[in-house]
Amino acid sequence: MLESRLPPHRLGLIAVAVLVVTLMALQMRWDWLLDYRDAILGGLWLTLVLLVTTSVAGFLLAIPLGLVQVTGPRPLAWLARGFCTLIRGTPLLLQIWLLYYGLGSLFPYLPGVRGSWLWPYLTEAWPYAFVALTLSFAGYEGEVMRGGFAGVPKGELEAARSLGMHPLTILRRIWLPRAVQRVLPTLNGELIIQLKATPLVATIAAVDTYAVFGRIRQETYMVYEPLLLMALIYLILAGLITLAFGALERAWSRRSAGD
């Protein structure tokens, strides 16, 4: 039972992590942690908020993007496919810069924008980071959901139609849950990739985890300690995501077996 849950490669990674943490605790300087504790927690909070909100919003956009590519109409399918191709074919850093330095530089010249309630938000970096990360996640997950929707056995959908179920009911109760179940392992990996993409927002002055540790390195002239701690934080977050998806997959499998 233990071996099925902890395969050899994971045991090896755990052992390496324990060794690294032990060496970090015994051989390196950590007196600066108290001085930067609040800044680190603030950066970590922004990273988590960006990760959760952009992943949820991006996935909600990915559902219609994937569905319309399977069901049509053809013009909307072409638009959805073109959007996914554009997002997947260009670097995320370029997308962030185009939104922040490109679109963001146009807002001050639009009539009425400076005096509107939107102006305080348009001068901040995080709205552009949110939009860029959301669109990026939606572009990748749109293709994933397209495969998920297309992979659901047609017999299940035809059986629901034969029972007189409304198309929206079929989507909500059968098609969407089955598609999500099929792509859960892929979503796990994509969410970890989204986590590792969040440091790019530091390039537009959003103070996330990466930006905080970059400032620590500049002010303390220390290299290894901040970098190792930052790597440990991202490793822990990625591990928690993997554990959460593993638990979700097992719960979904038990539920399907019970049905």
Secondary structure, 3 states (H helix, E strand, C coil): CHHHHCCHHHHHHHHHHHHHHHHHHHHCCCCCHHHHHHHHHHHHHHHHHHHHHHHHHHHHHHHHHHHHHHHCCHHHHHHHHHHHHHHHHCCHHHHHHHHHHHHHHHHHHCCCCCCCCCHHHHCCCHHHHHHHHHHHHHHHHHHHHHHHHHHCCHHHHHHHHHCCCCHHHHHHHHHHHHHHHHHHHHHHHHHHHHHHHHHHHHHHCCCCHHHHHHHHHHHHCCCHHHHHHHHHHHHHHHHHHHHHHHHHHHHHHHHHHHC
